[in-house]
């Protein structure tokens, strides 16, 4: 069963950063606080082998030949202008 937590005396800078982050992620302040606490207290530990496996699976799901190295370089440069 989920519990309720009330936080007091949150520094203004922390509150404002949480507020900005919540807005950026389109979450409520409460949801953003939960996400932040989960990330800090319950980080997912993934071995390098598992991370590499996930990357290869994602790469394998991309359409073959959709992007050439030249296309990718051009897209990167486009954002720098």
PyMOL Python script that loads the backbone (N, CA, C, O; Angstrom):
from pymol import cmd

cmd.read_pdbstr("""\
ATOM      1  N   UNK A   1       0.848  -1.184   0.000  1.00  0.00           N
ATOM      2  CA  UNK A   1       0.000   0.000   0.000  1.00  0.00           C
ATOM      3  C   UNK A   1       0.892   1.245   0.000  1.00  0.00           C
ATOM      4  O   UNK A   1       1.789   1.357   0.835  1.00  0.00           O
ATOM      5  N   UNK A   2       0.657   2.175  -0.923  1.00  0.00           N
ATOM      6  CA  UNK A   2       1.451   3.400  -0.956  1.00  0.00           C
ATOM      7  C   UNK A   2       1.287   4.211   0.332  1.00  0.00           C
ATOM      8  O   UNK A   2       0.220   4.234   0.946  1.00  0.00           O
ATOM      9  N   UNK A   3       2.353   4.858   0.710  1.00  0.00           N
ATOM     10  CA  UNK A   3       2.340   5.704   1.903  1.00  0.00           C
ATOM     11  C   UNK A   3       2.308   7.167   1.490  1.00  0.00           C
ATOM     12  O   UNK A   3       2.578   7.505   0.337  1.00  0.00           O
ATOM     13  N   UNK A   4       1.977   8.025   2.434  1.00  0.00           N
ATOM     14  CA  UNK A   4       1.960   9.467   2.213  1.00  0.00           C
ATOM     15  C   UNK A   4       3.121  10.078   2.982  1.00  0.00           C
ATOM     16  O   UNK A   4       3.404   9.696   4.117  1.00  0.00           O
ATOM     17  N   UNK A   5       3.791  11.035   2.342  1.00  0.00           N
ATOM     18  CA  UNK A   5       4.932  11.708   2.944  1.00  0.00           C
ATOM     19  C   UNK A   5       4.758  13.201   2.771  1.00  0.00           C
ATOM     20  O   UNK A   5       4.448  13.671   1.676  1.00  0.00           O
ATOM     21  N   UNK A   6       4.953  13.944   3.833  1.00  0.00           N
ATOM     22  CA  UNK A   6       4.904  15.401   3.771  1.00  0.00           C
ATOM     23  C   UNK A   6       6.316  15.918   3.987  1.00  0.00           C
ATOM     24  O   UNK A   6       6.982  15.540   4.951  1.00  0.00           O
ATOM     25  N   UNK A   7       6.766  16.775   3.097  1.00  0.00           N
ATOM     26  CA  UNK A   7       8.102  17.355   3.233  1.00  0.00           C
ATOM     27  C   UNK A   7       7.974  18.788   3.712  1.00  0.00           C
ATOM     28  O   UNK A   7       7.125  19.540   3.233  1.00  0.00           O
ATOM     29  N   UNK A   8       8.812  19.157   4.649  1.00  0.00           N
ATOM     30  CA  UNK A   8       8.809  20.514   5.196  1.00  0.00           C
ATOM     31  C   UNK A   8      10.177  21.138   4.999  1.00  0.00           C
ATOM     32  O   UNK A   8      11.188  20.443   4.898  1.00  0.00           O
ATOM     33  N   UNK A   9      10.188  22.466   4.947  1.00  0.00           N
ATOM     34  CA  UNK A   9      11.429  23.244   4.872  1.00  0.00           C
ATOM     35  C   UNK A   9      12.283  22.881   3.659  1.00  0.00           C
ATOM     36  O   UNK A   9      13.507  22.790   3.761  1.00  0.00           O
ATOM     37  N   UNK A  10      11.641  22.678   2.526  1.00  0.00           N
ATOM     38  CA  UNK A  10      12.372  22.407   1.288  1.00  0.00           C
ATOM     39  C   UNK A  10      13.049  23.709   0.863  1.00  0.00           C
ATOM     40  O   UNK A  10      12.383  24.740   0.766  1.00  0.00           O
ATOM     41  N   UNK A  11      14.345  23.683   0.610  1.00  0.00           N
ATOM     42  CA  UNK A  11      15.023  24.906   0.167  1.00  0.00           C
ATOM     43  C   UNK A  11      14.379  25.434  -1.116  1.00  0.00           C
ATOM     44  O   UNK A  11      13.967  24.664  -1.984  1.00  0.00           O
ATOM     45  N   UNK A  12      14.303  26.751  -1.216  1.00  0.00           N
ATOM     46  CA  UNK A  12      13.655  27.377  -2.373  1.00  0.00           C
ATOM     47  C   UNK A  12      14.249  26.899  -3.695  1.00  0.00           C
ATOM     48  O   UNK A  12      13.513  26.637  -4.647  1.00  0.00           O
ATOM     49  N   UNK A  13      15.561  26.784  -3.759  1.00  0.00           N
ATOM     50  CA  UNK A  13      16.214  26.369  -5.003  1.00  0.00           C
ATOM     51  C   UNK A  13      15.812  24.945  -5.382  1.00  0.00           C
ATOM     52  O   UNK A  13      15.612  24.655  -6.562  1.00  0.00           O
ATOM     53  N   UNK A  14      15.695  24.066  -4.409  1.00  0.00           N
ATOM     54  CA  UNK A  14      15.290  22.684  -4.670  1.00  0.00           C
ATOM     55  C   UNK A  14      13.841  22.652  -5.142  1.00  0.00           C
ATOM     56  O   UNK A  14      13.502  21.938  -6.085  1.00  0.00           O
ATOM     57  N   UNK A  15      13.001  23.421  -4.486  1.00  0.00           N
ATOM     58  CA  UNK A  15      11.588  23.489  -4.865  1.00  0.00           C
ATOM     59  C   UNK A  15      11.437  23.989  -6.304  1.00  0.00           C
ATOM     60  O   UNK A  15      10.679  23.417  -7.087  1.00  0.00           O
ATOM     61  N   UNK A  16      12.154  25.046  -6.644  1.00  0.00           N
ATOM     62  CA  UNK A  16      12.050  25.609  -7.992  1.00  0.00           C
ATOM     63  C   UNK A  16      12.567  24.640  -9.050  1.00  0.00           C
ATOM     64  O   UNK A  16      11.996  24.536 -10.135  1.00  0.00           O
ATOM     65  N   UNK A  17      13.647  23.934  -8.734  1.00  0.00           N
ATOM     66  CA  UNK A  17      14.191  22.960  -9.680  1.00  0.00           C
ATOM     67  C   UNK A  17      13.202  21.806  -9.870  1.00  0.00           C
ATOM     68  O   UNK A  17      13.007  21.341 -10.993  1.00  0.00           O
ATOM     69  N   UNK A  18      12.588  21.350  -8.804  1.00  0.00           N
ATOM     70  CA  UNK A  18      11.588  20.289  -8.894  1.00  0.00           C
ATOM     71  C   UNK A  18      10.396  20.751  -9.729  1.00  0.00           C
ATOM     72  O   UNK A  18       9.864  19.996 -10.543  1.00  0.00           O
ATOM     73  N   UNK A  19       9.987  21.989  -9.518  1.00  0.00           N
ATOM     74  CA  UNK A  19       8.867  22.560 -10.267  1.00  0.00           C
ATOM     75  C   UNK A  19       9.195  22.626 -11.758  1.00  0.00           C
ATOM     76  O   UNK A  19       8.370  22.247 -12.589  1.00  0.00           O
ATOM     77  N   UNK A  20      10.388  23.103 -12.100  1.00  0.00           N
ATOM     78  CA  UNK A  20      10.794  23.179 -13.510  1.00  0.00           C
ATOM     79  C   UNK A  20      10.871  21.788 -14.137  1.00  0.00           C
ATOM     80  O   UNK A  20      10.437  21.577 -15.270  1.00  0.00           O
ATOM     81  N   UNK A  21      11.424  20.854 -13.388  1.00  0.00           N
ATOM     82  CA  UNK A  21      11.554  19.490 -13.887  1.00  0.00           C
ATOM     83  C   UNK A  21      10.177  18.862 -14.109  1.00  0.00           C
ATOM     84  O   UNK A  21       9.956  18.185 -15.113  1.00  0.00           O
ATOM     85  N   UNK A  22       9.260  19.085 -13.180  1.00  0.00           N
ATOM     86  CA  UNK A  22       7.898  18.555 -13.312  1.00  0.00           C
ATOM     87  C   UNK A  22       7.231  19.131 -14.558  1.00  0.00           C
ATOM     88  O   UNK A  22       6.586  18.401 -15.311  1.00  0.00           O
ATOM     89  N   UNK A  23       7.382  20.418 -14.775  1.00  0.00           N
ATOM     90  CA  UNK A  23       6.791  21.053 -15.956  1.00  0.00           C
ATOM     91  C   UNK A  23       7.407  20.500 -17.235  1.00  0.00           C
ATOM     92  O   UNK A  23       6.700  20.240 -18.209  1.00  0.00           O
ATOM     93  N   UNK A  24       8.713  20.322 -17.231  1.00  0.00           N
ATOM     94  CA  UNK A  24       9.402  19.821 -18.422  1.00  0.00           C
ATOM     95  C   UNK A  24       8.966  18.403 -18.773  1.00  0.00           C
ATOM     96  O   UNK A  24       8.904  18.038 -19.947  1.00  0.00           O
ATOM     97  N   UNK A  25       8.663  17.605 -17.747  1.00  0.00           N
ATOM     98  CA  UNK A  25       8.247  16.218 -17.967  1.00  0.00           C
ATOM     99  C   UNK A  25       6.731  16.043 -17.969  1.00  0.00           C
ATOM    100  O   UNK A  25       6.216  14.929 -18.070  1.00  0.00           O
ATOM    101  N   UNK A  26       6.022  17.180 -17.852  1.00  0.00           N
ATOM    102  CA  UNK A  26       4.550  17.175 -17.826  1.00  0.00           C
ATOM    103  C   UNK A  26       4.009  16.250 -16.736  1.00  0.00           C
ATOM    104  O   UNK A  26       3.123  15.426 -16.964  1.00  0.00           O
ATOM    105  N   UNK A  27       4.580  16.423 -15.541  1.00  0.00           N
ATOM    106  CA  UNK A  27       4.148  15.660 -14.372  1.00  0.00           C
ATOM    107  C   UNK A  27       3.734  16.623 -13.278  1.00  0.00           C
ATOM    108  O   UNK A  27       4.077  17.805 -13.301  1.00  0.00           O
ATOM    109  N   UNK A  28       2.996  16.098 -12.330  1.00  0.00           N
ATOM    110  CA  UNK A  28       2.693  16.881 -11.139  1.00  0.00           C
ATOM    111  C   UNK A  28       3.963  16.958 -10.298  1.00  0.00           C
ATOM    112  O   UNK A  28       4.893  16.177 -10.498  1.00  0.00           O
ATOM    113  N   UNK A  29       3.998  17.884  -9.374  1.00  0.00           N
ATOM    114  CA  UNK A  29       5.149  17.984  -8.472  1.00  0.00           C
ATOM    115  C   UNK A  29       5.295  16.685  -7.674  1.00  0.00           C
ATOM    116  O   UNK A  29       6.408  16.209  -7.449  1.00  0.00           O
ATOM    117  N   UNK A  30       4.171  16.123  -7.252  1.00  0.00           N
ATOM    118  CA  UNK A  30       4.198  14.884  -6.490  1.00  0.00           C
ATOM    119  C   UNK A  30       4.815  13.745  -7.315  1.00  0.00           C
ATOM    120  O   UNK A  30       5.688  13.024  -6.832  1.00  0.00           O
ATOM    121  N   UNK A  31       4.355  13.593  -8.555  1.00  0.00           N
ATOM    122  CA  UNK A  31       4.883  12.533  -9.417  1.00  0.00           C
ATOM    123  C   UNK A  31       6.364  12.737  -9.691  1.00  0.00           C
ATOM    124  O   UNK A  31       7.135  11.777  -9.690  1.00  0.00           O
ATOM    125  N   UNK A  32       6.767  13.976  -9.924  1.00  0.00           N
ATOM    126  CA  UNK A  32       8.175  14.265 -10.185  1.00  0.00           C
ATOM    127  C   UNK A  32       9.030  13.946  -8.962  1.00  0.00           C
ATOM    128  O   UNK A  32      10.130  13.410  -9.097  1.00  0.00           O
ATOM    129  N   UNK A  33       8.536  14.269  -7.780  1.00  0.00           N
ATOM    130  CA  UNK A  33       9.277  13.966  -6.549  1.00  0.00           C
ATOM    131  C   UNK A  33       9.447  12.455  -6.393  1.00  0.00           C
ATOM    132  O   UNK A  33      10.513  11.989  -5.989  1.00  0.00           O
ATOM    133  N   UNK A  34       8.406  11.692  -6.711  1.00  0.00           N
ATOM    134  CA  UNK A  34       8.491  10.232  -6.611  1.00  0.00           C
ATOM    135  C   UNK A  34       9.520   9.696  -7.596  1.00  0.00           C
ATOM    136  O   UNK A  34      10.327   8.836  -7.244  1.00  0.00           O
ATOM    137  N   UNK A  35       9.497  10.200  -8.836  1.00  0.00           N
ATOM    138  CA  UNK A  35      10.461   9.760  -9.847  1.00  0.00           C
ATOM    139  C   UNK A  35      11.888  10.069  -9.384  1.00  0.00           C
ATOM    140  O   UNK A  35      12.785   9.237  -9.525  1.00  0.00           O
ATOM    141  N   UNK A  36      12.090  11.256  -8.836  1.00  0.00           N
ATOM    142  CA  UNK A  36      13.426  11.640  -8.352  1.00  0.00           C
ATOM    143  C   UNK A  36      13.875  10.747  -7.197  1.00  0.00           C
ATOM    144  O   UNK A  36      15.026  10.311  -7.156  1.00  0.00           O
ATOM    145  N   UNK A  37      12.974  10.480  -6.270  1.00  0.00           N
ATOM    146  CA  UNK A  37      13.320   9.611  -5.143  1.00  0.00           C
ATOM    147  C   UNK A  37      13.626   8.194  -5.611  1.00  0.00           C
ATOM    148  O   UNK A  37      14.580   7.577  -5.136  1.00  0.00           O
ATOM    149  N   UNK A  38      12.832   7.679  -6.531  1.00  0.00           N
ATOM    150  CA  UNK A  38      13.095   6.335  -7.065  1.00  0.00           C
ATOM    151  C   UNK A  38      14.450   6.269  -7.748  1.00  0.00           C
ATOM    152  O   UNK A  38      15.201   5.313  -7.556  1.00  0.00           O
ATOM    153  N   UNK A  39      14.765   7.284  -8.546  1.00  0.00           N
ATOM    154  CA  UNK A  39      16.046   7.298  -9.258  1.00  0.00           C
ATOM    155  C   UNK A  39      17.224   7.350  -8.287  1.00  0.00           C
ATOM    156  O   UNK A  39      18.254   6.715  -8.513  1.00  0.00           O
ATOM    157  N   UNK A  40      17.063   8.113  -7.206  1.00  0.00           N
ATOM    158  CA  UNK A  40      18.154   8.260  -6.240  1.00  0.00           C
ATOM    159  C   UNK A  40      18.282   7.060  -5.313  1.00  0.00           C
ATOM    160  O   UNK A  40      19.390   6.657  -4.960  1.00  0.00           O
ATOM    161  N   UNK A  41      17.158   6.493  -4.921  1.00  0.00           N
ATOM    162  CA  UNK A  41      17.187   5.454  -3.900  1.00  0.00           C
ATOM    163  C   UNK A  41      17.096   4.036  -4.442  1.00  0.00           C
ATOM    164  O   UNK A  41      17.475   3.081  -3.765  1.00  0.00           O
ATOM    165  N   UNK A  42      16.595   3.901  -5.659  1.00  0.00           N
ATOM    166  CA  UNK A  42      16.416   2.568  -6.222  1.00  0.00           C
ATOM    167  C   UNK A  42      16.953   2.518  -7.651  1.00  0.00           C
ATOM    168  O   UNK A  42      16.236   2.114  -8.567  1.00  0.00           O
ATOM    169  N   UNK A  43      18.199   2.922  -7.848  1.00  0.00           N
ATOM    170  CA  UNK A  43      18.716   2.926  -9.212  1.00  0.00           C
ATOM    171  C   UNK A  43      18.773   1.513  -9.773  1.00  0.00           C
ATOM    172  O   UNK A  43      19.110   0.555  -9.078  1.00  0.00           O
ATOM    173  N   UNK A  44      18.434   1.417 -11.043  1.00  0.00           N
ATOM    174  CA  UNK A  44      18.487   0.123 -11.709  1.00  0.00           C
ATOM    175  C   UNK A  44      19.941  -0.196 -12.001  1.00  0.00           C
ATOM    176  O   UNK A  44      20.636   0.578 -12.658  1.00  0.00           O
ATOM    177  N   UNK A  45      20.388  -1.321 -11.518  1.00  0.00           N
ATOM    178  CA  UNK A  45      21.773  -1.717 -11.748  1.00  0.00           C
ATOM    179  C   UNK A  45      21.795  -2.671 -12.931  1.00  0.00           C
ATOM    180  O   UNK A  45      21.279  -3.787 -12.869  1.00  0.00           O
ATOM    181  N   UNK A  46      22.405  -2.199 -14.007  1.00  0.00           N
ATOM    182  CA  UNK A  46      22.479  -2.979 -15.232  1.00  0.00           C
ATOM    183  C   UNK A  46      23.944  -3.266 -15.520  1.00  0.00           C
ATOM    184  O   UNK A  46      24.778  -2.361 -15.544  1.00  0.00           O
ATOM    185  N   UNK A  47      24.238  -4.523 -15.734  1.00  0.00           N
ATOM    186  CA  UNK A  47      25.621  -4.893 -16.040  1.00  0.00           C
ATOM    187  C   UNK A  47      25.975  -4.382 -17.434  1.00  0.00           C
ATOM    188  O   UNK A  47      25.093  -4.173 -18.267  1.00  0.00           O
ATOM    189  N   UNK A  48      27.270  -4.183 -17.683  1.00  0.00           N
ATOM    190  CA  UNK A  48      27.675  -3.754 -19.024  1.00  0.00           C
ATOM    191  C   UNK A  48      27.188  -4.714 -20.112  1.00  0.00           C
ATOM    192  O   UNK A  48      26.799  -4.275 -21.195  1.00  0.00           O
ATOM    193  N   UNK A  49      27.207  -6.001 -19.835  1.00  0.00           N
ATOM    194  CA  UNK A  49      26.750  -6.988 -20.825  1.00  0.00           C
ATOM    195  C   UNK A  49      25.265  -6.816 -21.125  1.00  0.00           C
ATOM    196  O   UNK A  49      24.850  -6.898 -22.281  1.00  0.00           O
ATOM    197  N   UNK A  50      24.461  -6.577 -20.084  1.00  0.00           N
ATOM    198  CA  UNK A  50      23.028  -6.372 -20.279  1.00  0.00           C
ATOM    199  C   UNK A  50      22.765  -5.075 -21.034  1.00  0.00           C
ATOM    200  O   UNK A  50      21.899  -5.033 -21.908  1.00  0.00           O
ATOM    201  N   UNK A  51      23.495  -4.029 -20.711  1.00  0.00           N
ATOM    202  CA  UNK A  51      23.330  -2.750 -21.413  1.00  0.00           C
ATOM    203  C   UNK A  51      23.672  -2.915 -22.893  1.00  0.00           C
ATOM    204  O   UNK A  51      22.955  -2.408 -23.755  1.00  0.00           O
ATOM    205  N   UNK A  52      24.761  -3.618 -23.190  1.00  0.00           N
ATOM    206  CA  UNK A  52      25.154  -3.855 -24.574  1.00  0.00           C
ATOM    207  C   UNK A  52      24.094  -4.680 -25.300  1.00  0.00           C
ATOM    208  O   UNK A  52      23.788  -4.417 -26.463  1.00  0.00           O
ATOM    209  N   UNK A  53      23.542  -5.665 -24.624  1.00  0.00           N
ATOM    210  CA  UNK A  53      22.477  -6.482 -25.213  1.00  0.00           C
ATOM    211  C   UNK A  53      21.277  -5.611 -25.584  1.00  0.00           C
ATOM    212  O   UNK A  53      20.715  -5.754 -26.670  1.00  0.00           O
ATOM    213  N   UNK A  54      20.883  -4.708 -24.680  1.00  0.00           N
ATOM    214  CA  UNK A  54      19.742  -3.813 -24.942  1.00  0.00           C
ATOM    215  C   UNK A  54      20.019  -2.896 -26.132  1.00  0.00           C
ATOM    216  O   UNK A  54      19.146  -2.672 -26.971  1.00  0.00           O
ATOM    217  N   UNK A  55      21.242  -2.370 -26.195  1.00  0.00           N
ATOM    218  CA  UNK A  55      21.605  -1.484 -27.306  1.00  0.00           C
ATOM    219  C   UNK A  55      21.533  -2.244 -28.623  1.00  0.00           C
ATOM    220  O   UNK A  55      21.021  -1.730 -29.618  1.00  0.00           O
ATOM    221  N   UNK A  56      22.043  -3.460 -28.626  1.00  0.00           N
ATOM    222  CA  UNK A  56      22.009  -4.257 -29.860  1.00  0.00           C
ATOM    223  C   UNK A  56      20.578  -4.588 -30.272  1.00  0.00           C
ATOM    224  O   UNK A  56      20.264  -4.606 -31.462  1.00  0.00           O
ATOM    225  N   UNK A  57      19.707  -4.849 -29.294  1.00  0.00           N
ATOM    226  CA  UNK A  57      18.301  -5.114 -29.601  1.00  0.00           C
ATOM    227  C   UNK A  57      17.640  -3.879 -30.203  1.00  0.00           C
ATOM    228  O   UNK A  57      16.902  -3.978 -31.183  1.00  0.00           O
ATOM    229  N   UNK A  58      17.911  -2.709 -29.608  1.00  0.00           N
ATOM    230  CA  UNK A  58      17.345  -1.470 -30.145  1.00  0.00           C
ATOM    231  C   UNK A  58      17.858  -1.199 -31.555  1.00  0.00           C
ATOM    232  O   UNK A  58      17.097  -0.830 -32.449  1.00  0.00           O
ATOM    233  N   UNK A  59      19.149  -1.386 -31.732  1.00  0.00           N
ATOM    234  CA  UNK A  59      19.744  -1.164 -33.047  1.00  0.00           C
ATOM    235  C   UNK A  59      19.152  -2.139 -34.070  1.00  0.00           C
ATOM    236  O   UNK A  59      18.901  -1.765 -35.216  1.00  0.00           O
ATOM    237  N   UNK A  60      18.931  -3.387 -33.653  1.00  0.00           N
ATOM    238  CA  UNK A  60      18.363  -4.384 -34.546  1.00  0.00           C
ATOM    239  C   UNK A  60      16.934  -4.073 -34.951  1.00  0.00           C
ATOM    240  O   UNK A  60      16.469  -4.525 -35.997  1.00  0.00           O
ATOM    241  N   UNK A  61      16.233  -3.300 -34.122  1.00  0.00           N
ATOM    242  CA  UNK A  61      14.838  -2.953 -34.414  1.00  0.00           C
ATOM    243  C   UNK A  61      14.722  -1.816 -35.423  1.00  0.00           C
ATOM    244  O   UNK A  61      13.638  -1.576 -35.956  1.00  0.00           O
ATOM    245  N   UNK A  62      15.814  -1.120 -35.691  1.00  0.00           N
ATOM    246  CA  UNK A  62      15.786  -0.024 -36.661  1.00  0.00           C
ATOM    247  C   UNK A  62      15.699  -0.582 -38.080  1.00  0.00           C
ATOM    248  O   UNK A  62      16.241  -1.649 -38.369  1.00  0.00           O
ATOM    249  N   UNK A  63      15.020   0.142 -38.952  1.00  0.00           N
ATOM    250  CA  UNK A  63      14.968  -0.308 -40.349  1.00  0.00           C
ATOM    251  C   UNK A  63      16.375  -0.348 -40.938  1.00  0.00           C
ATOM    252  O   UNK A  63      17.174   0.563 -40.719  1.00  0.00           O
ATOM    253  N   UNK A  64      16.667  -1.388 -41.672  1.00  0.00           N
ATOM    254  CA  UNK A  64      17.996  -1.546 -42.262  1.00  0.00           C
ATOM    255  C   UNK A  64      18.230  -0.503 -43.344  1.00  0.00           C
ATOM    256  O   UNK A  64      17.367  -0.272 -44.190  1.00  0.00           O
ATOM    257  N   UNK A  65      19.389   0.118 -43.312  1.00  0.00           N
ATOM    258  CA  UNK A  65      19.770   1.076 -44.332  1.00  0.00           C
ATOM    259  C   UNK A  65      19.004   2.382 -44.292  1.00  0.00           C
ATOM    260  O   UNK A  65      19.074   3.168 -45.237  1.00  0.00           O
ATOM    261  N   UNK A  66      18.266   2.629 -43.207  1.00  0.00           N
ATOM    262  CA  UNK A  66      17.468   3.852 -43.132  1.00  0.00           C
ATOM    263  C   UNK A  66      18.347   5.097 -43.027  1.00  0.00           C
ATOM    264  O   UNK A  66      17.999   6.160 -43.542  1.00  0.00           O
ATOM    265  N   UNK A  67      19.486   4.955 -42.355  1.00  0.00           N
ATOM    266  CA  UNK A  67      20.370   6.101 -42.161  1.00  0.00           C
ATOM    267  C   UNK A  67      21.794   5.692 -42.509  1.00  0.00           C
ATOM    268  O   UNK A  67      22.313   4.702 -41.993  1.00  0.00           O
ATOM    269  N   UNK A  68      22.408   6.455 -43.375  1.00  0.00           N
ATOM    270  CA  UNK A  68      23.815   6.214 -43.681  1.00  0.00           C
ATOM    271  C   UNK A  68      24.655   7.069 -42.733  1.00  0.00           C
ATOM    272  O   UNK A  68      24.140   7.978 -42.080  1.00  0.00           O
ATOM    273  N   UNK A  69      25.927   6.775 -42.666  1.00  0.00           N
ATOM    274  CA  UNK A  69      26.825   7.584 -41.832  1.00  0.00           C
ATOM    275  C   UNK A  69      26.788   9.034 -42.296  1.00  0.00           C
ATOM    276  O   UNK A  69      26.847   9.946 -41.472  1.00  0.00           O
ATOM    277  N   UNK A  70      26.691   9.261 -43.614  1.00  0.00           N
ATOM    278  CA  UNK A  70      26.629  10.617 -44.154  1.00  0.00           C
ATOM    279  C   UNK A  70      25.355  11.326 -43.677  1.00  0.00           C
ATOM    280  O   UNK A  70      25.395  12.503 -43.316  1.00  0.00           O
ATOM    281  N   UNK A  71      24.219  10.603 -43.677  1.00  0.00           N
ATOM    282  CA  UNK A  71      22.953  11.181 -43.203  1.00  0.00           C
ATOM    283  C   UNK A  71      23.055  11.589 -41.737  1.00  0.00           C
ATOM    284  O   UNK A  71      22.624  12.674 -41.348  1.00  0.00           O
ATOM    285  N   UNK A  72      23.626  10.711 -40.942  1.00  0.00           N
ATOM    286  CA  UNK A  72      23.742  10.971 -39.499  1.00  0.00           C
ATOM    287  C   UNK A  72      24.637  12.184 -39.257  1.00  0.00           C
ATOM    288  O   UNK A  72      24.300  13.049 -38.449  1.00  0.00           O
ATOM    289  N   UNK A  73      25.772  12.256 -39.948  1.00  0.00           N
ATOM    290  CA  UNK A  73      26.667  13.414 -39.800  1.00  0.00           C
ATOM    291  C   UNK A  73      25.959  14.703 -40.198  1.00  0.00           C
ATOM    292  O   UNK A  73      26.097  15.724 -39.524  1.00  0.00           O
ATOM    293  N   UNK A  74      25.204  14.659 -41.286  1.00  0.00           N
ATOM    294  CA  UNK A  74      24.479  15.852 -41.739  1.00  0.00           C
ATOM    295  C   UNK A  74      23.446  16.288 -40.699  1.00  0.00           C
ATOM    296  O   UNK A  74      23.288  17.482 -40.447  1.00  0.00           O
ATOM    297  N   UNK A  75      22.747  15.332 -40.097  1.00  0.00           N
ATOM    298  CA  UNK A  75      21.746  15.664 -39.072  1.00  0.00           C
ATOM    299  C   UNK A  75      22.406  16.276 -37.838  1.00  0.00           C
ATOM    300  O   UNK A  75      21.868  17.209 -37.242  1.00  0.00           O
ATOM    301  N   UNK A  76      23.550  15.763 -37.464  1.00  0.00           N
ATOM    302  CA  UNK A  76      24.267  16.316 -36.309  1.00  0.00           C
ATOM    303  C   UNK A  76      24.689  17.761 -36.586  1.00  0.00           C
ATOM    304  O   UNK A  76      24.522  18.645 -35.745  1.00  0.00           O
ATOM    305  N   UNK A  77      25.228  17.977 -37.762  1.00  0.00           N
ATOM    306  CA  UNK A  77      25.690  19.332 -38.112  1.00  0.00           C
ATOM    307  C   UNK A  77      24.531  20.325 -38.223  1.00  0.00           C
ATOM    308  O   UNK A  77      24.680  21.503 -37.898  1.00  0.00           O
ATOM    309  N   UNK A  78      23.395  19.843 -38.678  1.00  0.00           N
ATOM    310  CA  UNK A  78      22.235  20.720 -38.835  1.00  0.00           C
ATOM    311  C   UNK A  78      21.841  21.373 -37.508  1.00  0.00           C
ATOM    312  O   UNK A  78      21.445  22.538 -37.487  1.00  0.00           O
ATOM    313  N   UNK A  79      21.942  20.654 -36.437  1.00  0.00           N
ATOM    314  CA  UNK A  79      21.580  21.196 -35.131  1.00  0.00           C
ATOM    315  C   UNK A  79      22.597  22.159 -34.549  1.00  0.00           C
ATOM    316  O   UNK A  79      22.316  22.814 -33.546  1.00  0.00           O
ATOM    317  N   UNK A  80      23.750  22.260 -35.142  1.00  0.00           N
ATOM    318  CA  UNK A  80      24.816  23.121 -34.611  1.00  0.00           C
ATOM    319  C   UNK A  80      24.830  24.502 -35.219  1.00  0.00           C
ATOM    320  O   UNK A  80      25.617  25.349 -34.797  1.00  0.00           O
ATOM    321  N   UNK A  81      23.994  24.753 -36.185  1.00  0.00           N
ATOM    322  CA  UNK A  81      24.009  26.061 -36.853  1.00  0.00           C
ATOM    323  C   UNK A  81      23.219  27.077 -36.123  1.00  0.00           C
ATOM    324  O   UNK A  81      23.136  28.225 -36.559  1.00  0.00           O
TER     325      UNK A  81
END
""", "prot")
cmd.dss("prot")
cmd.show_as("cartoon", "prot")
cmd.util.cbc("prot")
cmd.orient("prot")
